C-alpha cells in the first residue's frame, strides 16, 4: 500500500519572481536550453512551480557549477562517466540549495520535501540518460 502525504511548500513568491526575471534576460545556446529543459522537466514533476522558475533555478545551478569548476556545461559530456555523474549531482545539489533559500517559514518540512524531490529528479534524470 502506498501512502501519499500532501504538504504545500511555501515559497517566497517575490524571490521566485526575481529569479524568473533574471532568467528571462539570459541568452542560451540551443544545447544549454535543451539541458535546462530536461533537468527542469524532472524537477517539475515533483515540485509544482512555474516552468520559468524551475528553469531559472536550473540555469543558476548550472552557471554556479561552471564558475566553480571553470568548465562549460558542454564539457561534462567529455568527462569520464564517474566525473560526469558527479558533475550532474553537484548541479542538482546546488539547485536544491538555491531553491531552499526561497522558502518561507516553516522551513523544516519544506526543506525535506525539496531534498526528496531533487533526489527523485536526479534518479529520473539518470534513468533518462542511461
C-alpha positions in Angstrom: 0.0 0.0 0.0 1.3 3.4 -1.0 0.7 6.4 1.3 0.9 9.8 -0.3 1.4 12.7 2.0 0.3 16.1 0.9 2.2 19.2 2.1 2.3 22.5 0.4 5.8 24.0 0.1 5.5 27.7 1.0 7.8 29.7 -1.3 8.7 33.4 -1.2 6.9 34.4 -4.4 8.8 37.6 -4.7 12.1 35.7 -4.7 10.8 33.3 -7.3 9.6 36.2 -9.5 13.0 37.9 -9.3 14.7 34.7 -10.3 12.4 34.3 -13.3 13.0 37.9 -14.4 16.8 37.4 -14.4 16.4 34.1 -16.3 14.3 35.7 -19.0 17.2 38.1 -19.8 19.6 35.2 -20.3 20.6 34.2 -23.9 21.1 30.4 -24.1 22.5 28.2 -26.8 20.3 25.5 -28.2 22.3 22.9 -26.2 22.1 24.8 -22.9 18.3 25.3 -23.5 17.9 21.6 -24.1 19.8 20.6 -20.9 17.9 23.1 -18.8 14.6 21.9 -20.2 15.4 18.3 -19.5 16.6 18.8 -15.9 13.7 21.2 -15.2 11.2 18.7 -16.5 12.2 16.1 -14.0 12.2 18.6 -11.1 8.8 20.0 -12.1 7.3 16.5 -12.0 7.8 16.6 -8.2 7.9 20.3 -7.2 5.0 22.1 -8.8 6.3 25.6 -9.6 6.0 27.7 -12.7 8.1 26.4 -15.5 10.2 29.5 -15.8 11.0 29.4 -12.0 12.3 25.8 -12.3 14.3 26.7 -15.4 15.8 29.8 -13.6 16.9 27.7 -10.7 18.4 25.1 -13.1 20.2 27.7 -15.1 21.6 29.3 -11.9 22.8 25.9 -10.6 24.5 25.2 -13.9 26.1 28.6 -14.0 27.3 28.2 -10.4 28.8 24.8 -11.4 30.5 26.2 -14.4 32.1 29.1 -12.4 33.2 26.7 -9.6 34.7 24.2 -12.0 35.9 26.6 -14.7 34.2 24.4 -17.3 31.2 24.8 -19.6 28.2 22.6 -19.3 29.1 21.1 -22.7 32.4 19.8 -21.3 30.5 17.4 -18.9 29.8 15.1 -21.8 33.6 14.7 -22.3 34.3 13.7 -18.7 34.7 10.0 -17.6 31.4 8.5 -16.5 32.1 8.9 -12.8 33.1 12.5 -13.0 30.2 13.2 -15.3 27.7 11.8 -12.8 29.4 13.7 -10.0 29.1 16.9 -12.0 25.4 16.4 -12.7 24.8 15.5 -9.0 26.6 18.7 -8.0 24.3 20.7 -10.2 21.2 19.1 -8.6 22.6 19.7 -5.1 23.3 23.4 -6.0 19.7 23.8 -7.3 18.4 22.2 -4.2 20.3 24.7 -2.0 19.2 27.6 -4.2 15.5 26.6 -4.0 15.7 26.3 -0.2 16.8 29.9 0.1 13.4 30.9 -1.4 11.3 29.2 1.3 9.1 31.0 3.8 8.6 29.7 7.3 8.1 26.9 8.4 11.1 25.7 6.5 11.9 22.2 8.0 9.3 20.1 6.3 9.6 22.1 3.1 13.4 21.5 3.1 13.0 17.8 3.5 10.4 17.7 0.6 12.8 19.7 -1.6 15.6 17.2 -0.8 13.4 14.3 -1.7 12.2 16.0 -4.8 15.7 16.7 -6.1 16.9 13.1 -5.2 13.9 11.7 -7.1 14.5 14.1 -10.0 18.2 13.1 -10.1 17.2 9.4 -10.3 14.7 10.1 -13.0 17.4 12.0 -14.9 19.8 9.1 -14.5 17.2 6.7 -15.9 16.7 9.1 -18.8 20.4 9.3 -19.8 21.1 5.6 -19.5 
